[in-house]
Structure formats: structure tokens, C-alpha cells
Amino acid sequence: MKEQKDLLLHIQEIDFALVELTLYLDTHPDDMEAIRQFNELAYESRMAKRNYEEHYGPLLQYGGSYSGYPWTWNNSPWPWQI
């Protein structure tokens, strides 16, 4: 359970940084370094989410995440319960 919590925290940290960079880039659209950081973090977020879902199940519902077999969405804890 600790590894699951740590990975989920890592995803949240990355996504927080992406939100902040998005806000910055809205007002500084020509900052190439910020765009580079954004793209690196976007990739890292995708990989971390893929890793989480492979080990612990889907993060999103309604088509936002793929499902393995058997259906695992109803297995708890859900990400927001951790």
C-alpha cells in the first residue's frame, strides 16, 4: 500500500506542476524552456499513470482509462480514497 500511495503522490505532484506551467505559458507563450519542461512533465505524467494502472487499476472511469480483465474498477481503494 505504501508503494501505491507513493506513486499516486508522485502523479499528483507532476500534475500540479503541469497546471502551474499551463498557467505560466498562458501568459508567456514564447518561453521555450517552460514548453520543454511542460512536455517532459506531460510525458512523465503519462508514464507514471500507465505504471500505476498496470499495478493498481484504473485512475479514471468512463473511458478515461483502459480496463484489464477481469473488470477492476469496483476494486477498492479507489485513487481518491488513498
Secondary structure, 3 states (H helix, E strand, C coil): CHHHHHHHHHHHHHHHHHHHHHHHHHHCCCCHHHHHHHHHHHHHHHHHHHHHHHHHCCCCCCCCCCCCCCCCCCCCCCHHHC
